[in-house]
Amino acid sequence: MPDLDHLFDQSGAVPQRHKPTDVGRDSEFDLPPRPDQAAHGSKLQLDIEAAKKLPETEISEPPPNGLTLTFESEDNFGLRLKSLDLRGSDIQLLSVAQVGAKQIANVFVPDGKLKEFEKRVTEYLQVDPNDPEKIKNKKLVESISGIRRAAARALFTDAPNRFPSDEARLVWWEVWLRTSAVFDEAKQDVDNFVDRAKQLGFSVRSELTFFPERAVFMVRCSVADWARSNVLLTQLAELRRGRTLATEMVTLPAVDQREWIDDLLSRLAVAPKSAPSVLLIDSGVNREHPLLVDSLAKTDWHAVYSAWSKADKDPQQHGTAMAGLAVFGCLSNVFERNDQVELRHRLESTRLYRPDKPHDRRNWGALTNVAVRRAALAAPNRQRVVCLALTADTDADLGAPSSWSGAIDARAAGVLASDRVLFVISAGNAATAKGGNLKKRGGIQEPAQAWNALTVGAMTEIGHPTTKHYRGWKSVGVPDGLSPWSRTALPWNWDGHPFKPDIVLEGGNGAVQKPGDEPDLIDDVALLSTMTHPSGRLLTTFGMTSAAAAEAARLAARTMARYPAYWPETIRGLMTHAARWTDQMKTESTVDGKLKKNRLLGCFGWGTPTEENLIASAENRATLVIEDSLRPYQKVKSDIEYNEVNFHRLPWPTSLLQSLGSQDVSVRITLSYFIEPSPGRLGWADRFRYPSHGLRFHLQHPDETDIGFKHRVTSATWPNPKKKPSVVSDSKRWTLGTKKRNRGCLIQDEWTGTGAELATCGQIAVFPVLGWWKTRKHLNRFDDNARYSLIVSLRTKPTLNGLQLYESCKTLLPIAIEN
């Protein structure tokens, strides 16, 4: 897919305000054009005949009990998946993947059942003379561009770039085996597969995870090895790339670890000194590490007190482990690659923490600002993301602000310095990783309640331990769900604070040897990062919310490198804008069959972002970035009143959207701005007093005229100021709705409707609500401007052929895309 810059709109707003309603819709299945029905059907018949032929193998083996077929769609279209899963005929849809613009589906067809597909193609080719327009099986057959016998590449469901480039290289695969739903029979299916795999010389790990009709375990072989057995290929449901386990790396002798590191260094391109950076405020960094030394210059290596060493003297080397993740992400993923690794950001470090000389807790806010100032003085023109994983050992007092969180909010907003900066802060780690009542883990820790910061919790994609070092251990957390170590905002009072965390990223799992044990962050379920040791060992394992925060800071810095002119508010907004909830996150937030959105937001924020969504738009997903400002309040005689509202005209491709008719289109809107804090508890008692100002957004409703939209947003446009005109009510199609989304200074929601409806939703209004700039007249802040970032994404299904949504939006902008 093309790597497209986000759209940047500097056309400005029209100062003066939005909301949709529910309209029924029906989603049609789109088909590619098939001008020659006979040719298409005949081509698929030939494909099926070719797939019947059993490839020759080097070993003698009985014929498989069926075959696995790979169905491929046309570019930018989808397959009729429900018509490929014919459970009544024992035909199983095994896996689906998106490879470039094509959708790929793998289907197991038992012996004697291929006639079910042959029959459908034959019926498709038969023309009814009484009704030639009626074509049987049209949606199924015309959605398919080709059929072939499945090979290892087709069964691979990870990101395509993770598929090994060397056909002969031995790699670890995560095998998802097709099994019986009955456990004893499923175990026999696994035993049969393992026996044959070992006969072929494959390495197989004994640890198994069973799911309904699937067994998952690790197998080591080459890509070419899979073609040596038709039986094994037929038993596969899907293949994924085995994760290079941190255990395997940290247990290597120092000389072997150095070989891996030297290989990475030979493929590494370091970012220039002018690049953005991640500033770690932690226990220091041991910059002599070969993977860190070229990214952390001596001039960017600091301590809050000049007499202190800048190195990491923490026994756990917390800061050095943070540094590895902040630069590279999990090193397991980097080591397994063969390609060039290009760094786009650098590293800075200010040592704030010494275990032998702990600071008075009341000083942490001031010292945090000293730590930022050290780096800013050394490199005043550099963009940076400040990463803070040091948190207090107590909860954040039900979300109420403190001097520490208030100092961070003030520094982020430029109150304590002339520039603004993005803070990324870990949510804090639970005292125990046991499941059960999430509130018993404790609430998010200070200073992660800071409004202007991006607060990061931990999720995990890691399953059960698999190496011999931890045979018999079981994980506590469920993949794609909450990491057992992550704190949440569930114990907080929900009335006055923002939803936190804002996002979650990988923080590792927890594991136990036997039920009832206290979980451990063992090597198998942790991330791989950097350390230094007198023995020469250079790798260690790391995890929890510190690891998640380091990875979030890395993503933010890479986004800054792509868009160097974007404000910190914009980068923060893009981080949540790119996040999505997994199905497991929704499952863990469901109580008595009902999804609890407060629980979802309080545990996961907006979910986990991907770098692809964060950094680039796509042909079917256009992201528009607007940076603007307004003056919320004004003085009229002796009173402070509201001042202005901004209306933003959106570059909607009206005719294209109208052509979609009833097709679903999603609009995600993020409003990100920094507030000036007033963290005193007297102010916090009034929910409007902590922030200097508040901003909100409305989207124009499909059935709403421009003047009707303005009437709904601001009474300044009413013909009769004392009589509210008739306005359109709020839409029920928002994910959250106004009551739930309007918290804090990072406001986000998503609306789904039809293309025809959205074509008329041409404006977004940004307007002020109450803050202490208005209520504290004596401070004379009522004339201040409030800047904000408005991020809007328009997304259609990727299967809409020829739909150039991105280009259509781009041509409507008054300026070119920013480079």
C-alpha positions, -999 to +999 in steps of 0.1 A: +000+000+000+013+035-007+029+053+022+010+086+022+016+116+043-013+129+064-031+158+049-024+192+066-049+220+063-037+255+070-067+273+054-079+285+088-113+284+104-143+307+102-148+321+137-183+314+151-203+258+158-225+204+152-243+168+157-258+138+137-289+116+140-297+079+134-307+068+099-311+032+088-286+018+065-278-014+046-244-026+038-240-042+004-212-065-007-191-050-035-180-070-064-153-063-090-163-059-126-166-092-145-175-083-181-170-119-193-189-143-171-179-174-191-142-166-192-141-159-154-159-191-145-138-212-169-106-197-154-117-208-119-125-243-131-090-246-145-076-233-111-095-260-093-083-288-116-047-276-111-052-275-073-063-312-074-028-323-085-007-334-055+028-318-056+056-343-055+076-346-023+110-361-015+095-385+011+070-413+008+038-406+027+001-414+026-021-390+008-035-362+030-072-364+040-081-334+020-065-302+006-061-266+017-071-241-009-061-205-011-087-181-024-075-147-036-096-115-042-091-088-068-072-057-056-092-035-032-121-060-030-130-087-004-139-123-006-174-136+002-161-152+033-193-166+047-198-186+015-163-202+019-171-216+054-194-245+046-195-263+080-224-285+068-200-301+043-170-300+068-154-273+047-136-249+071-124-214+066-090-215+083-076-180+081-079-147+064-051-122+058-047-089+039-017-090+017-012-056+000-045-048-017-057-084-018-077-104+007-064-140+011-085-168+026-074-204+033-100-231+033-097-268+042-116-291+019-120-327+031-117-356+006-147-358-017-159-323-008-142-303-035-173-309-056-191-284-035-170-256-050-170-272-085-208-273-083-210-236-074-188-225-103-207-248-127-240-232-116-225-198-120-218-205-157-253-218-164-275-190-179-312-192-173-328-183-207-359-171-189-340-148-166-305-141-180-298-114-153-302-140-125-268-156-119-264-183-092-235-179-067-226-145-082-213-129-051-191-159-042-177-167-076-172-131-088-154-121-056-127-147-063-099-138-087-079-171-082-078-205-065-047-225-058-034-252-034-021-235-003+016-231+003+035-218+034+034-182+022-004-182+017-009-197+052+012-169+068-010-145+086+016-122+103+026-089+086+040-098+052+074-083+060+079-109+087+079-137+062+115-150+060+133-138+029+158-167+029+140-199+018+167-221+034+172-203+067+159-221+098+134-200+117+109-206+145+073-207+134+042-204+155+021-232+141-017-230+144-028-265+138-063-275+126-076-300+152-107-317+163-130-298+188-127-329+211-097-326+233-085-362+231-088-362+193-071-328+191-042-342+211-039-371+187-039-346+158-010-328+174+009-361+181+005-371+144+018-338+132+047-337+156+058-373+147+059-365+110+076-332+116+104-348+137+109-375+109+116-346+086+142-331+111+120-302+123+126-290+159+094-290+179+088-274+213+066-294+236+046-266+251+011-265+237-018-241+239-052-254+229-081-233+216-114-246+201-103-265+169-068-251+171-035-261+188-006-237+189+030-246+194+065-238+180+083-255+151+117-247+137+123-253+100+129-234+068+104-221+043+115-247+018+109-275+044+072-270+044+070-282+008+085-315+018+052-329+031+017-325+017+003-340+049+018-314+072+007-285+050-028-299+049-030-300+087-020-263+091-046-236+097-021-208+097+015-199+102+030-170+121+065-160+127+078-173+160+088-146+184+126-145+191+123-151+228+141-129+252+150-160+272+171-173+243+190-141+240+196-133+276+209-168+284+235-167+256+271-163+266+285-128+263+304-136+231+272-149+214+252-119+224+279-097+209+276-115+176+239-107+174+246-071+183+274-068+158+251-081+131+225-055+140+252-027+140+262-038+105+226-030+093+221+001+114+217+037+102+218+061+131+196+093+130+214+126+125+220+149+155+193+172+143+167+145+145+140+145+173+148+127+205+134+107+233+145+123+266+146+097+293+142+110+328+152+080+348+181+063+366+206+073+339+219+054+309+251+035+304+259+050+271+289+028+264+265+001+253+273-005+216+236-001+206+232+032+224+265+051+221+259+065+186+223+076+195+232+092+228+259+119+224+279+130+254+264+164+251+229+149+255+239+129+286+229+147+319+220+145+356+198+168+376+228+176+399+262+183+382+280+163+409+261+131+401+273+105+376+253+104+345+255+066+342+229+041+354+239+028+388+205+012+395+210-025+403+182-033+377+196-008+352+161+005+347+172+036+326+195+016+303+167-010+296+143+019+290+169+033+265+170+002+244+132+001+240+130+038+234+155+035+205+147+001+190+115-012+205+118-049+216+151-061+204+137-096+198+118-082+168+148-063+155+173-092+158+152-115+137+152-091+107+176-092+079+171-058+064+185-023+071+174-007+103+170+030+099+167+051+131+148+083+128+153+097+163+179+100+189+182+096+226+188+121+255+191+112+292+188+131+324+195+111+355+169+120+381+168+089+403+194+074+426+183+045+448+209+055+474+197+091+475+159+092+471+144+127+467+117+141+490+085+133+471+075+170+472+105+179+451+098+156+422+078+182+402+105+208+404+132+182+397+114+169+366+114+204+352+151+207+360+157+174+341+139+188+310+158+221+312+192+203+313+184+188+279+167+219+264+197+241+272+221+216+256+200+213+224+175+242+224+162+237+188+156+200+190+121+184+191+118+159+220+094+136+237+100+134+274+096+099+287+090+094+324+086+059+339+093+069+375+061+071+395+053+075+431+046+043+451+011+055+459-020+060+438-028+093+422-054+101+449-084+092+428-071+112+398-068+145+417-039+167+406-007+170+427+022+193+426+041+168+405+014+162+379+006+200+380+043+208+373+042+185+343+010+200+330+025+235+334+058+225+316+040+208+288+018+239+282+048+262+281+040+279+314+074+273+329+094+277+296+088+293+262+083+260+244+058+233+248+067+196+251+050+162+250+054+140+282+048+103+279+043+088+314+038+052+325+006+044+344+025+026+371+027-011+380+004-032+402+017-046+434+005-080+422-002-095+388-031-116+400-063-113+380-097-109+395-110-075+407-090-050+387-096-023+413-074-043+437-044-037+415-045-001+426-051+031+406-028+048+382+001+063+400+013+099+404+022+118+382+004+099+354-029+118+361-014+148+344-039+161+319-015+172+292+006+140+293+001+109+272-004+082+299+005+047+289-007+015+303+004-020+294-013-047+273+003-079+261+003-100+230+025-127+246+010-161+254+023-190+275+061-196+281+076-219+255+113-225+263+127-254+283+138-230+309+102-224+320+085-258+312+052-261+330+048-223+336+015-207+326+008-171+317-017-150+338-027-125+311-047-133+279-030-122+246-044-089+233-057-081+268-045-061+298-010-069+310-012-083+345+011-056+357-008-025+345-027-002+368-060+013+358-082+043+365-110+021+378-106+031+414-108+068+405-137+091+410-151+095+375-166+130+378-137+154+373-106+138+358-098+128+322-100+092+311-067+075+317-046+057+304-047+073+270-033+042+252-017+008+260+013-009+245+032-041+251+044-045+287+049-083+289+028-110+306+031-126+340+036-164+346+032-189+374+045-224+380+014-235+397-020-220+405-020-196+434+016-186+430+026-149+428+032-142+391+067-134+378+078-114+348+100-143+336+122-140+305+098-159+282+070-134+287+091-102+288+107-078+262+143-078+253+164-047+258+199-034+267+221-036+297+258-036+306+274-062+329+310-068+340+308-103+324+303-086+290+266-095+287+247-068+270+211-079+269+184-082+295+146-086+298+123-058+308+086-052+310+055-037+327+043-001+321+078+012+320+084-008+289+051+003+274+059+040+280+094+036+264+078+021+233+052+048+232+079+075+234+097+058+205+065+059+183+059+095+192+095+105+183+093+086+149+061+105+142+079+138+150+106+128+125+080+122+098+062+155+106+088+179+121+065+209+121+037+193+141+029+206+175+033+184+206-005+185+210-008+171+175+016+142+181-003+133+213-036+134+194-022+112+166-012+086+192-047+081+204-062+087+170-042+056+157-052+034+186-078+006+184-094-018+209-089-055+204-117-080+208-100-092+240-100-057+255-138-055+248-143-089+263-124-079+295-146-048+297-179-067+294-199-073+325-230-094+325-230-094+287-228-056+284-198-037+273-189-012+300-173+018+283-160+034+315-142+001+322-129-001+287-115+035+288-103+032+324-082+001+316-072+006+280-078+042+270-083+042+233-065+009+228-032+002+212-018+022+182+000+007+152+029+026+136+011+022+102-020+041+113+000+066+133+025+077+107+007+074+074-027+077+056-039+052+030-060+053-001-091+044+019-081+062+051-075+099+048-063+117+080-066+154+081-046+175+106-056+210+115-036+232+139-054+264+149-064+286+179-092+307+192-097+332+220-122+314+244-133+344+265-135+382+264-142+410+288-175+428+282-178+457+306-171+441+340-180+405+330-160+378+314-180+362+286-175+335+260-159+349+229-156+328+197-162+295+181-143+281+151-160+265+122-138+243+100-150+234+065-139+198+057-125+188+023-151+161+018-152+146-017-190+150-019-197+133-052-175+103-043-192+099-009-226+102-024-217+075-049-212+051-020-248+053-012-255+030+018-219+019+022-205+025+057-180+053+063-164+060+096-152+094+109-128+096+138-123+130+154-096+139+179-094+173+196-061+177+215-050+208+234-029+216+265-044+234+295-027+256+320-032+239+353-043+252+387-037+221+408-047+235+442-073+213+460-097+242+464-098+245+427-101+208+422-132+208+443-149+226+414-144+204+383-140+234+360-112+250+380-082+229+374-080+236+336-075+271+323-101+265+296-120+237+279-126+230+243-152+208+226-162+198+191-194+192+172-199+176+137-225+188+114-255+164+111-264+149+077-299+166+078-286+198+092-283+231+072-253+253+078-275+278+097-291+250+117-257+237+127-247+272+139-280+275+159-271+242+176-236+253+185-240+289+196-269+311+207-251+341+191-267+331+158-303+327+172-328+351+156-344+356+190-317+353+218-344+344+243-360+316+223-340+285+213-347+275+176-355+240+167-323+220+163-313+185+154-308+161+183-276+142+190-267+111+171-267+077+187-240+065+162-211+079+182-189+054+199-190+074+232-213+104+227-209+139+242-215+129+278-187+104+279-161+118+256-160+154+270-134+148+297-099+163+300-081+179+271-078+150+248-113+144+234-120+117+208-149+099+193-160+080+162-191+082+141-203+057+116-229+064+089-234+060+052-214+077+025-245+096+013-251+109+048-215+119+054-214+139+022-235+165+038-215+166+072-192+193+059-182+212+090-167+207+125-171+234+152-146+239+180-160+259+209-150+268+244-164+257+278-157+269+313-122+272+327-105+293+353-094+319+327-130+329+328-139+325+364-108+341+379-112+376+365-086+391+387-058+371+370-064+389+337-061+358+315-094+363+297-076+376+266-054+346+261-055+324+230-060+287+232-044+266+205-055+232+195-050+203+171-080+188+153-074+155+137-101+140+114-099+106+097-123+095+070-123+057+065-141+034+041-138-003+036-105-013+018-125-034-006-141-005-026-124-008-059-112+024-075-121+045-045-093+071-043-106+087-011-072+101-001-065+118-035-100+132-036-096+149-002-061+161-012-073+179-043-099+199-022-073+213+001-062+249-006-026+239+001-003+210-007+005+182+017+032+191+041+064+172+036 
